[in-house]
């Protein structure tokens, strides 16, 4: 399908017709930096007559795979996002994520579908460094959001996804006038299908609900994992590996990944639940995982990135962690293994202490 670009659309301050945009894409591929080549590749895919395109997953929970997505579904997703966040033709938005993955691609799609003026910068950890303009809307990962605290007022609304947002980061953004939303979604759902505000409304609770977007319904499978039925963006229900608690037919609490559940001495532990408690104590990046244990089968361990934290063991013992939630060992590694868009790859990072 050929998608006509609305006249209000601008890329880095310039208007382009479909044909002109193809020439820009070729130029980015031929002469641009790696992140610009990814933008060029996607623009050509979007402007092609094909009705589908293939998007690779991040690989944070397994081997990256290609997912075929219908362009019409991507258009539908862009329109829902535009309506939910009040995006109007001519609004300025910023792309600071890699266009190699769905979150970055959808920023471009929203601009081309809704007639937005989109600027792009390199997808670094500090995306607003050197940026002087103001924007209506931007998508970031938590690391970028944390690095942008002092410049956040340049953006009216920020959505953040790709990894859970820590309590420490939520506290950092509370004084900001920028509205920040955490999103829930994945490649198969064409980015977010649910959101929750992080720094306004009732965000006092440590663990509060995601609210699904319009025209979506949710349920659980026999593992207590979320099932998403969204006919406007997926022909089939999406069965996730995310353990949730359903609050209503429109709201859910995200508890953790089924893939990460630890069985320690017959007790099932959800790492993300323990990590939320530990996030009050640890400023460095970290995660909890399991190593083989003769007695328990699996023993709970804490893996911290960077320098050793003096007195951490004592702090953990005084925390509100239950006895079976206490890590049996604490390990430190210089730097975690990450996906290209900044997610921690737990298994690969854990293997650094196994060897």
LUMFITOR-409143 format. One record per residue: residue in three letters; residue number from 1; x, y, z of N, C-alpha, C in turn. Coordinates in steps of 0.1 Angstrom, whole numbers, plus 5000, padded with zeros to 4 digits. Layout:
N
res:n:n_px:n_py:n_pz:ca_px:ca_py:ca_pz:c_px:c_py:c_pz
ALA:NUM:X:Y:Z:X:Y:Z:X:Y:Z
...
// end
This chain:
355
res:n:n_px:n_py:n_pz:ca_px:ca_py:ca_pz:c_px:c_py:c_pz
UNK:1:5008:4988:5000:5000:5000:5000:5009:5012:5000
UNK:2:5005:5022:4992:5013:5035:4991:5006:5045:5001
UNK:3:5014:5050:5010:5008:5059:5020:5012:5073:5016
UNK:4:5002:5082:5015:5005:5096:5011:5008:5104:5023
UNK:5:5019:5111:5022:5024:5119:5034:5016:5133:5034
UNK:6:5010:5136:5045:5003:5149:5046:5012:5161:5045
UNK:7:5006:5172:5040:5015:5184:5037:5021:5190:5049
UNK:8:5015:5188:5061:5021:5194:5073:5034:5187:5078
UNK:9:5036:5175:5073:5048:5167:5077:5061:5174:5074
UNK:10:5070:5175:5084:5083:5180:5081:5093:5170:5088
UNK:11:5105:5169:5081:5116:5161:5087:5128:5171:5088
UNK:12:5132:5172:5101:5143:5182:5104:5140:5196:5097
UNK:13:5128:5200:5098:5124:5214:5094:5121:5215:5079
UNK:14:5121:5204:5071:5118:5205:5057:5106:5197:5053
UNK:15:5098:5202:5044:5087:5195:5038:5091:5187:5026
UNK:16:5085:5175:5025:5089:5166:5014:5077:5159:5009
UNK:17:5076:5157:4996:5066:5149:4990:5071:5134:4991
UNK:18:5063:5125:4988:5067:5111:4989:5080:5108:4981
UNK:19:5080:5113:4969:5092:5111:4960:5105:5118:4966
UNK:20:5103:5130:4971:5114:5137:4977:5119:5130:4990
UNK:21:5109:5124:4997:5113:5117:5009:5121:5105:5006
UNK:22:5118:5098:4995:5126:5087:4991:5140:5091:4988
UNK:23:5142:5102:4982:5156:5107:4979:5163:5110:4991
UNK:24:5156:5116:5001:5162:5118:5014:5167:5105:5021
UNK:25:5158:5095:5020:5161:5082:5025:5174:5076:5019
UNK:26:5175:5077:5006:5186:5072:4998:5199:5079:5003
UNK:27:5198:5092:5005:5209:5100:5009:5214:5096:5023
UNK:28:5204:5094:5032:5207:5089:5046:5214:5076:5046
UNK:29:5210:5067:5038:5216:5053:5037:5230:5054:5031
UNK:30:5232:5063:5021:5245:5063:5015:5255:5071:5022
UNK:31:5251:5082:5029:5260:5091:5035:5259:5093:5050
UNK:32:5248:5088:5056:5246:5091:5070:5253:5082:5079
UNK:33:5252:5086:5092:5257:5077:5103:5248:5065:5104
UNK:34:5253:5056:5113:5245:5043:5114:5231:5045:5117
UNK:35:5228:5054:5127:5214:5056:5131:5206:5063:5120
UNK:36:5213:5071:5112:5206:5078:5101:5203:5068:5089
UNK:37:5212:5058:5088:5209:5047:5078:5197:5039:5082
UNK:38:5195:5037:5095:5183:5030:5100:5170:5038:5097
UNK:39:5171:5051:5098:5160:5060:5095:5157:5059:5080
UNK:40:5168:5060:5072:5166:5058:5057:5160:5045:5053
UNK:41:5165:5034:5059:5159:5021:5056:5145:5020:5059
UNK:42:5141:5026:5070:5126:5025:5074:5118:5034:5065
UNK:43:5123:5045:5061:5115:5054:5053:5112:5047:5039
UNK:44:5122:5040:5034:5120:5033:5021:5110:5022:5023
UNK:45:5111:5015:5034:5101:5004:5037:5087:5010:5037
UNK:46:5086:5021:5044:5073:5027:5046:5067:5032:5033
UNK:47:5075:5038:5025:5071:5044:5012:5070:5033:5001
UNK:48:5073:5021:5003:5072:5011:4993:5057:5007:4992
UNK:49:5054:5000:4981:5040:4996:4979:5036:4984:4987
UNK:50:5045:4977:4994:5042:4966:5002:5032:4969:5013
UNK:51:5023:4960:5016:5013:4963:5027:5018:4959:5041
UNK:52:5029:4951:5041:5035:4947:5054:5050:4951:5054
UNK:53:5056:4951:5066:5070:4952:5067:5075:4944:5079
UNK:54:5087:4941:5080:5093:4932:5091:5100:4941:5101
UNK:55:5097:4939:5113:5104:4946:5124:5110:4936:5133
UNK:56:5123:4938:5137:5130:4929:5146:5127:4933:5161
UNK:57:5126:4923:5169:5124:4925:5184:5137:4929:5190
UNK:58:5137:4933:5202:5149:4939:5208:5159:4928:5213
UNK:59:5154:4916:5216:5163:4905:5220:5166:4905:5235
UNK:60:5159:4913:5243:5162:4914:5257:5157:4901:5264
UNK:61:5147:4894:5259:5143:4882:5265:5145:4870:5257
UNK:62:5153:4871:5247:5156:4859:5238:5163:4864:5226
UNK:63:5164:4855:5216:5171:4858:5204:5162:4868:5196
UNK:64:5167:4879:5190:5159:4888:5183:5152:4881:5171
UNK:65:5140:4883:5168:5132:4877:5157:5126:4888:5149
UNK:66:5122:4884:5137:5115:4894:5128:5100:4892:5129
UNK:67:5093:4903:5131:5078:4902:5132:5072:4910:5121
UNK:68:5063:4903:5113:5057:4910:5102:5045:4918:5107
UNK:69:5045:4931:5104:5034:4940:5108:5028:4946:5096
UNK:70:5014:4948:5096:5007:4954:5086:5008:4969:5087
UNK:71:5010:4976:5076:5011:4991:5077:4998:4997:5082
UNK:72:4987:4991:5078:4974:4997:5082:4973:4996:5097
UNK:73:4978:4985:5103:4978:4984:5118:4987:4995:5124
UNK:74:4998:4998:5118:5007:5008:5123:5001:5022:5122
UNK:75:4993:5024:5111:4986:5036:5110:4975:5037:5121
UNK:76:4968:5027:5123:4958:5027:5134:4964:5030:5147
UNK:77:4976:5024:5150:4982:5026:5163:4986:5041:5164
UNK:78:4992:5047:5153:4996:5061:5153:4984:5070:5156
UNK:79:4973:5067:5150:4961:5075:5152:4956:5075:5167
UNK:80:4956:5063:5173:4952:5062:5187:4961:5070:5196
UNK:81:4974:5069:5193:4984:5076:5201:4982:5091:5199
UNK:82:4980:5095:5187:4977:5110:5184:4965:5115:5192
UNK:83:4954:5107:5192:4942:5111:5199:4944:5111:5214
UNK:84:4950:5101:5219:4952:5100:5234:4961:5111:5239
UNK:85:4971:5115:5232:4980:5125:5237:4978:5139:5231
UNK:86:4967:5140:5223:4964:5153:5218:4973:5159:5208
UNK:87:4979:5150:5199:4988:5155:5189:4981:5160:5177
UNK:88:4984:5172:5172:4977:5178:5161:4987:5181:5150
UNK:89:4982:5182:5137:4991:5185:5126:4999:5197:5128
UNK:90:5012:5196:5125:5021:5207:5128:5028:5207:5141
UNK:91:5024:5199:5150:5031:5197:5163:5045:5193:5161
UNK:92:5054:5197:5169:5068:5193:5168:5071:5182:5177
UNK:93:5078:5171:5172:5081:5160:5180:5096:5156:5178
UNK:94:5101:5149:5187:5116:5145:5187:5118:5130:5186
UNK:95:5126:5125:5177:5130:5111:5176:5144:5110:5182
UNK:96:5145:5103:5193:5158:5101:5199:5161:5086:5201
UNK:97:5152:5077:5196:5154:5063:5197:5159:5057:5184
UNK:98:5165:5045:5184:5169:5039:5172:5157:5035:5163
UNK:99:5158:5039:5150:5148:5035:5141:5149:5021:5136
UNK:100:5158:5014:5142:5160:4999:5139:5149:4991:5147
UNK:101:5142:4997:5157:5133:4990:5165:5119:4997:5164
UNK:102:5109:4990:5169:5095:4995:5167:5093:5008:5173
UNK:103:5098:5011:5185:5095:5024:5192:5100:5036:5183
UNK:104:5112:5035:5178:5117:5045:5169:5110:5046:5156
UNK:105:5107:5035:5150:5099:5034:5138:5085:5041:5139
UNK:106:5079:5039:5151:5066:5044:5152:5066:5059:5155
UNK:107:5077:5065:5160:5078:5079:5160:5077:5085:5146
UNK:108:5084:5079:5137:5083:5083:5123:5070:5081:5117
UNK:109:5063:5070:5120:5050:5067:5114:5040:5077:5120
UNK:110:5041:5081:5132:5031:5091:5138:5033:5104:5131
UNK:111:5045:5108:5128:5048:5120:5121:5042:5120:5107
UNK:112:5044:5109:5100:5040:5108:5086:5025:5106:5085
UNK:113:5018:5100:5095:5004:5098:5095:4996:5110:5100
UNK:114:5001:5116:5110:4994:5127:5117:4998:5141:5112
UNK:115:5009:5142:5103:5013:5155:5098:5021:5163:5108
UNK:116:5030:5156:5115:5038:5162:5126:5052:5167:5120
UNK:117:5058:5177:5127:5071:5181:5123:5081:5174:5132
UNK:118:5089:5164:5127:5097:5156:5135:5112:5159:5132
UNK:119:5120:5161:5143:5134:5162:5142:5140:5149:5148
UNK:120:5152:5146:5142:5158:5134:5148:5172:5138:5153
UNK:121:5177:5131:5164:5190:5132:5169:5195:5118:5171
UNK:122:5208:5117:5174:5214:5104:5176:5208:5097:5189
UNK:123:5206:5084:5188:5199:5078:5200:5209:5075:5211
UNK:124:5214:5085:5218:5224:5084:5228:5217:5084:5242
UNK:125:5225:5082:5252:5220:5081:5266:5216:5095:5270
UNK:126:5221:5106:5264:5218:5120:5267:5212:5127:5255
UNK:127:5200:5123:5251:5195:5128:5238:5192:5143:5237
UNK:128:5190:5150:5248:5187:5164:5248:5200:5173:5249
UNK:129:5211:5166:5250:5224:5174:5251:5226:5182:5238
UNK:130:5227:5195:5239:5228:5203:5226:5215:5206:5219
UNK:131:5204:5201:5224:5191:5204:5218:5186:5217:5224
UNK:132:5182:5227:5216:5177:5240:5221:5163:5242:5218
UNK:133:5157:5234:5209:5143:5236:5206:5133:5229:5216
UNK:134:5121:5233:5216:5110:5227:5224:5101:5218:5216
UNK:135:5096:5208:5222:5088:5198:5215:5075:5194:5222
UNK:136:5065:5190:5215:5052:5186:5221:5053:5172:5226
UNK:137:5062:5163:5220:5061:5149:5223:5074:5142:5220
UNK:138:5078:5132:5228:5090:5125:5226:5089:5111:5233
UNK:139:5095:5101:5227:5096:5088:5234:5110:5085:5238
UNK:140:5112:5080:5250:5126:5077:5255:5126:5063:5262
UNK:141:5138:5058:5265:5139:5047:5274:5143:5053:5288
UNK:142:5142:5046:5299:5145:5051:5312:5159:5058:5313
UNK:143:5169:5052:5308:5182:5058:5309:5183:5071:5302
UNK:144:5176:5073:5291:5176:5086:5285:5168:5096:5293
UNK:145:5157:5092:5299:5149:5101:5307:5157:5106:5319
UNK:146:5164:5097:5325:5172:5100:5337:5183:5111:5333
UNK:147:5189:5109:5322:5199:5118:5317:5194:5131:5313
UNK:148:5181:5132:5311:5175:5145:5306:5167:5153:5316
UNK:149:5168:5149:5329:5160:5156:5339:5162:5171:5338
UNK:150:5174:5176:5337:5176:5191:5337:5171:5198:5325
UNK:151:5168:5190:5314:5163:5197:5302:5148:5192:5299
UNK:152:5142:5185:5308:5129:5179:5305:5119:5189:5301
UNK:153:5120:5201:5306:5109:5211:5304:5109:5216:5289
UNK:154:5118:5211:5281:5118:5214:5267:5108:5205:5260
UNK:155:5102:5195:5266:5093:5186:5260:5080:5186:5269
UNK:156:5068:5188:5262:5056:5188:5269:5051:5175:5274
UNK:157:5053:5164:5266:5049:5151:5270:5060:5141:5266
UNK:158:5064:5132:5275:5073:5122:5273:5067:5108:5276
UNK:159:5068:5099:5267:5065:5085:5270:5078:5077:5272
UNK:160:5078:5068:5281:5090:5061:5284:5087:5046:5285
UNK:161:5095:5038:5278:5092:5024:5278:5105:5016:5275
UNK:162:5104:5003:5273:5115:4995:5270:5120:4988:5283
UNK:163:5118:4993:5294:5122:4988:5307:5114:4994:5318
UNK:164:5113:4988:5330:5105:4994:5340:5112:5007:5345
UNK:165:5104:5016:5350:5109:5029:5355:5110:5027:5371
UNK:166:5122:5030:5376:5125:5028:5390:5118:5039:5398
UNK:167:5116:5036:5411:5111:5045:5420:5120:5058:5422
UNK:168:5133:5055:5421:5142:5067:5422:5140:5076:5410
UNK:169:5138:5071:5398:5136:5079:5386:5122:5086:5387
UNK:170:5112:5079:5392:5099:5086:5394:5100:5098:5403
UNK:171:5108:5096:5414:5110:5107:5423:5117:5119:5417
UNK:172:5127:5116:5408:5134:5127:5401:5126:5135:5392
UNK:173:5116:5129:5386:5108:5136:5376:5095:5143:5382
UNK:174:5093:5140:5395:5080:5146:5401:5079:5161:5400
UNK:175:5090:5168:5402:5089:5183:5401:5087:5189:5387
UNK:176:5089:5181:5377:5089:5186:5363:5075:5189:5359
UNK:177:5074:5200:5351:5061:5203:5345:5058:5194:5333
UNK:178:5068:5187:5328:5066:5178:5317:5057:5166:5321
UNK:179:5047:5162:5314:5039:5150:5317:5046:5138:5312
UNK:180:5049:5129:5321:5057:5117:5317:5048:5105:5320
UNK:181:5047:5096:5309:5039:5084:5310:5048:5072:5308
UNK:182:5046:5062:5316:5053:5049:5314:5043:5041:5305
UNK:183:5049:5034:5295:5040:5027:5285:5043:5012:5287
UNK:184:5033:5004:5283:5034:4990:5282:5031:4985:5268
UNK:185:5040:4977:5262:5038:4973:5249:5050:4965:5244
UNK:186:5049:4961:5231:5060:4953:5225:5059:4954:5210
UNK:187:5068:4948:5204:5068:4948:5189:5055:4943:5183
UNK:188:5050:4932:5189:5038:4926:5183:5026:4934:5185
UNK:189:5026:4943:5195:5015:4952:5197:5017:4966:5191
UNK:190:5028:4967:5183:5031:4980:5177:5033:4991:5187
UNK:191:5042:4989:5196:5045:4997:5208:5033:4997:5218
UNK:192:5030:5008:5224:5022:5008:5236:5007:5004:5234
UNK:193:5002:4996:5243:4987:4994:5243:4981:4998:5257
UNK:194:4990:5003:5266:4986:5007:5279:4996:5018:5284
UNK:195:4991:5027:5293:4999:5037:5298:4996:5040:5313
UNK:196:5005:5046:5320:5002:5051:5333:5011:5064:5335
UNK:197:5005:5074:5341:5012:5086:5344:5023:5084:5355
UNK:198:5034:5091:5354:5045:5089:5364:5046:5100:5373
UNK:199:5042:5112:5369:5045:5124:5378:5033:5133:5380
UNK:200:5021:5129:5378:5010:5136:5381:4998:5127:5383
UNK:201:4986:5131:5386:4975:5123:5390:4979:5115:5403
UNK:202:4973:5104:5405:4976:5096:5418:4987:5086:5415
UNK:203:4999:5091:5417:5011:5082:5415:5018:5079:5428
UNK:204:5011:5080:5439:5018:5078:5452:5021:5063:5454
UNK:205:5013:5054:5449:5015:5040:5452:5028:5035:5445
UNK:206:5035:5026:5452:5046:5020:5446:5043:5012:5433
UNK:207:5031:5006:5433:5027:4997:5422:5013:5000:5418
UNK:208:5011:5009:5408:4998:5013:5404:4995:5008:5390
UNK:209:4983:5010:5385:4978:5002:5373:4981:5009:5360
UNK:210:4984:5001:5350:4984:5005:5336:4969:5006:5332
UNK:211:4966:5016:5324:4952:5016:5318:4954:5014:5303
UNK:212:4945:5005:5297:4946:5002:5283:4940:5013:5275
UNK:213:4945:5014:5262:4940:5024:5253:4927:5019:5247
UNK:214:4920:5028:5240:4907:5025:5234:4908:5013:5224
UNK:215:4897:5006:5223:4895:4995:5213:4904:4983:5216
UNK:216:4908:4981:5229:4916:4970:5233:4909:4963:5245
UNK:217:4910:4950:5245:4905:4942:5257:4916:4933:5262
UNK:218:4915:4930:5275:4926:4922:5281:4920:4910:5289
UNK:219:4928:4900:5290:4924:4888:5299:4937:4882:5303
UNK:220:4936:4870:5310:4948:4863:5314:4947:4848:5309
UNK:221:4959:4842:5307:4959:4828:5304:4961:4820:5317
UNK:222:4963:4807:5316:4964:4799:5328:4977:4801:5336
UNK:223:4986:4809:5330:4998:4812:5337:4997:4825:5344
UNK:224:4986:4832:5344:4983:4845:5349:4990:4856:5340
UNK:225:4993:4852:5328:5000:4862:5319:4990:4869:5311
UNK:226:4993:4881:5307:4984:4890:5300:4981:4885:5286
UNK:227:4969:4886:5282:4965:4883:5268:4958:4896:5263
UNK:228:4963:4901:5251:4958:4913:5245:4950:4911:5233
UNK:229:4938:4916:5233:4930:4915:5221:4928:4929:5215
UNK:230:4934:4931:5204:4934:4945:5198:4933:4943:5183
UNK:231:4921:4941:5178:4919:4938:5164:4923:4949:5154
UNK:232:4924:4962:5159:4929:4973:5150:4944:4973:5148
UNK:233:4951:4965:5156:4966:4965:5155:4971:4950:5154
UNK:234:4963:4940:5155:4968:4926:5154:4956:4917:5151
UNK:235:4958:4909:5140:4947:4900:5136:4944:4890:5146
UNK:236:4954:4886:5154:4952:4875:5164:4955:4881:5178
UNK:237:4949:4875:5189:4952:4879:5202:4967:4877:5205
UNK:238:4973:4886:5213:4987:4885:5216:4989:4879:5230
UNK:239:4995:4867:5230:4997:4861:5243:5011:4865:5248
UNK:240:5012:4872:5259:5024:4877:5264:5030:4867:5275
UNK:241:5043:4870:5279:5049:4863:5290:5050:4873:5302
UNK:242:5041:4882:5303:5040:4892:5314:5030:4888:5324
UNK:243:5034:4885:5336:5025:4881:5347:5018:4894:5352
UNK:244:5005:4894:5353:4998:4906:5357:4987:4902:5367
UNK:245:4982:4913:5373:4970:4912:5382:4960:4921:5375
UNK:246:4948:4915:5371:4938:4923:5365:4930:4931:5376
UNK:247:4930:4944:5375:4923:4953:5384:4908:4954:5379
UNK:248:4907:4956:5366:4893:4957:5360:4895:4953:5345
UNK:249:4885:4954:5337:4886:4951:5323:4894:4961:5315
UNK:250:4898:4972:5322:4906:4982:5316:4919:4985:5322
UNK:251:4922:4978:5334:4934:4981:5341:4941:4969:5346
UNK:252:4954:4969:5347:4962:4958:5352:4975:4963:5359
UNK:253:4979:4955:5368:4992:4957:5375:5002:4947:5368
UNK:254:5013:4953:5364:5024:4944:5358:5033:4939:5370
UNK:255:5034:4926:5371:5042:4920:5382:5055:4916:5378
UNK:256:5057:4911:5366:5070:4906:5361:5069:4897:5349
UNK:257:5081:4892:5345:5081:4883:5333:5081:4868:5338
UNK:258:5072:4860:5331:5071:4846:5334:5085:4839:5331
UNK:259:5092:4844:5321:5105:4838:5318:5115:4840:5330
UNK:260:5113:4850:5338:5123:4853:5349:5119:4846:5362
UNK:261:5108:4840:5363:5104:4834:5376:5114:4824:5381
UNK:262:5117:4826:5394:5127:4817:5401:5120:4808:5410
UNK:263:5124:4795:5410:5118:4785:5419:5129:4781:5429
UNK:264:5129:4787:5441:5139:4785:5451:5134:4778:5463
UNK:265:5137:4765:5463:5132:4756:5474:5117:4755:5474
UNK:266:5111:4755:5462:5097:4753:5461:5089:4766:5462
UNK:267:5096:4778:5464:5089:4791:5465:5092:4798:5452
UNK:268:5081:4802:5445:5082:4809:5433:5084:4824:5436
UNK:269:5095:4830:5430:5099:4844:5432:5098:4851:5419
UNK:270:5092:4863:5419:5092:4872:5407:5103:4882:5409
UNK:271:5114:4881:5401:5125:4891:5403:5121:4905:5403
UNK:272:5112:4909:5394:5108:4923:5393:5102:4928:5405
UNK:273:5094:4920:5413:5088:4924:5425:5099:4927:5436
UNK:274:5109:4919:5436:5120:4921:5445:5128:4933:5441
UNK:275:5130:4935:5428:5138:4946:5423:5131:4960:5427
UNK:276:5118:4960:5427:5111:4972:5430:5114:4976:5445
UNK:277:5115:4967:5454:5119:4970:5467:5134:4974:5468
UNK:278:5142:4967:5461:5157:4970:5462:5160:4984:5455
UNK:279:5151:4988:5446:5154:5001:5439:5155:5013:5449
UNK:280:5149:5011:5461:5150:5022:5471:5163:5023:5477
UNK:281:5171:5012:5476:5184:5011:5482:5196:5012:5473
UNK:282:5194:5009:5460:5205:5008:5451:5203:5018:5440
UNK:283:5213:5027:5438:5213:5037:5427:5218:5032:5414
UNK:284:5228:5022:5415:5234:5016:5403:5223:5008:5396
UNK:285:5226:5004:5383:5218:4994:5376:5220:4981:5383
UNK:286:5209:4973:5384:5211:4959:5390:5199:4951:5385
UNK:287:5200:4938:5388:5188:4929:5386:5190:4917:5396
UNK:288:5180:4910:5398:5181:4898:5406:5178:4886:5397
UNK:289:5185:4875:5399:5184:4863:5391:5186:4851:5399
UNK:290:5189:4840:5392:5191:4827:5400:5203:4820:5394
UNK:291:5210:4813:5403:5221:4804:5400:5218:4790:5406
UNK:292:5223:4779:5399:5220:4766:5404:5224:4764:5419
UNK:293:5217:4757:5427:5220:4754:5441:5216:4740:5444
UNK:294:5225:4732:5450:5222:4718:5453:5210:4716:5462
UNK:295:5209:4725:5472:5198:4723:5482:5185:4729:5477
UNK:296:5186:4742:5472:5173:4749:5468:5169:4747:5453
UNK:297:5178:4741:5445:5175:4740:5431:5180:4753:5424
UNK:298:5174:4764:5428:5179:4777:5424:5180:4786:5436
UNK:299:5191:4794:5436:5193:4804:5447:5192:4818:5441
UNK:300:5186:4826:5448:5184:4840:5444:5197:4848:5446
UNK:301:5201:4855:5435:5213:4863:5436:5210:4877:5431
UNK:302:5218:4887:5436:5217:4901:5432:5230:4904:5423
UNK:303:5228:4910:5412:5239:4914:5403:5238:4929:5401
UNK:304:5249:4935:5405:5250:4950:5404:5260:4954:5394
UNK:305:5257:4965:5387:5267:4970:5377:5276:4981:5384
UNK:306:5289:4979:5381:5298:4990:5386:5305:4986:5399
UNK:307:5309:4997:5406:5317:4995:5418:5309:4988:5430
UNK:308:5317:4982:5439:5311:4975:5450:5305:4986:5459
UNK:309:5293:4983:5464:5286:4993:5473:5288:4989:5488
UNK:310:5295:4998:5495:5298:4995:5509:5286:4994:5517
UNK:311:5284:4984:5525:5273:4982:5535:5260:4978:5528
UNK:312:5260:4974:5516:5248:4970:5509:5241:4958:5516
UNK:313:5249:4948:5520:5243:4936:5526:5236:4940:5538
UNK:314:5241:4949:5546:5234:4953:5559:5222:4961:5556
UNK:315:5222:4969:5545:5210:4977:5542:5199:4967:5537
UNK:316:5202:4957:5530:5192:4948:5525:5186:4940:5536
UNK:317:5194:4936:5546:5189:4929:5558:5179:4937:5566
UNK:318:5181:4950:5565:5172:4959:5573:5160:4964:5565
UNK:319:5159:4960:5552:5148:4964:5543:5136:4956:5546
UNK:320:5125:4959:5538:5113:4952:5540:5112:4939:5532
UNK:321:5123:4934:5527:5123:4922:5519:5120:4910:5529
UNK:322:5111:4901:5524:5109:4889:5533:5121:4880:5532
UNK:323:5121:4871:5542:5133:4862:5544:5137:4855:5531
UNK:324:5126:4849:5524:5129:4842:5511:5132:4851:5499
UNK:325:5131:4864:5501:5134:4874:5491:5148:4879:5492
UNK:326:5155:4876:5502:5169:4881:5504:5178:4873:5495
UNK:327:5186:4881:5488:5196:4874:5479:5206:4866:5487
UNK:328:5210:4855:5482:5220:4846:5489:5234:4851:5486
UNK:329:5236:4857:5474:5249:4863:5471:5247:4876:5464
UNK:330:5257:4885:5465:5257:4897:5457:5270:4897:5448
UNK:331:5268:4900:5435:5279:4900:5426:5280:4913:5419
UNK:332:5292:4917:5415:5294:4930:5408:5300:4927:5395
UNK:333:5295:4934:5385:5302:4932:5371:5305:4947:5366
UNK:334:5315:4948:5359:5319:4962:5354:5308:4968:5346
UNK:335:5302:4961:5336:5291:4966:5328:5282:4955:5323
UNK:336:5269:4958:5323:5260:4948:5318:5260:4946:5303
UNK:337:5256:4935:5298:5253:4933:5284:5239:4939:5281
UNK:338:5239:4947:5271:5226:4954:5267:5222:4951:5253
UNK:339:5210:4953:5250:5205:4953:5236:5209:4966:5230
UNK:340:5207:4968:5217:5210:4980:5210:5202:4992:5215
UNK:341:5190:4989:5220:5182:5001:5225:5183:5002:5241
UNK:342:5193:4996:5247:5196:4999:5261:5190:4990:5271
UNK:343:5183:4979:5267:5177:4970:5277:5188:4960:5282
UNK:344:5188:4957:5295:5197:4947:5301:5193:4933:5296
UNK:345:5203:4926:5290:5201:4912:5287:5206:4904:5299
UNK:346:5196:4899:5306:5199:4893:5319:5208:4881:5318
UNK:347:5204:4872:5309:5212:4859:5308:5226:4861:5305
UNK:348:5229:4870:5295:5243:4873:5291:5250:4880:5302
UNK:349:5243:4889:5309:5250:4896:5320:5253:4887:5332
UNK:350:5243:4877:5334:5245:4867:5345:5257:4858:5341
UNK:351:5259:4855:5329:5270:4846:5324:5283:4852:5328
UNK:352:5284:4865:5329:5297:4871:5333:5302:4867:5347
UNK:353:5293:4863:5355:5297:4859:5369:5298:4844:5370
UNK:354:5292:4837:5360:5293:4822:5360:5307:4817:5356
UNK:355:5313:4825:5347:5326:4821:5341:5338:4824:5350
// end
